[in-house]
Amino acid sequence: SEITSLYRRSLKTALNWYVDRQLWRPVALEIRARFEANKNIASTQELRKIIIAAEKELEENSHPDPYKYPTAPGGTKWERNIPP
């Protein structure tokens, strides 16, 4: 579950940088290839090192102004037409 979470966060971070899906797709395939290359690692210690390095890389590549869906909290349409 930790690796799945890391994978999903990596994809979402990439989507913050490439909002257009046509530009994002090759980056998503590269992320998938990196995870697939490490899927057969059995050593817990080696796997922990890779996860720590990936977490650090994810933190370094985080977007300063992440994309928010318009209707999500903090989005441009959040609570625009609330009922009286």
Disulfide bonds with the S-S distance in Angstrom:
none
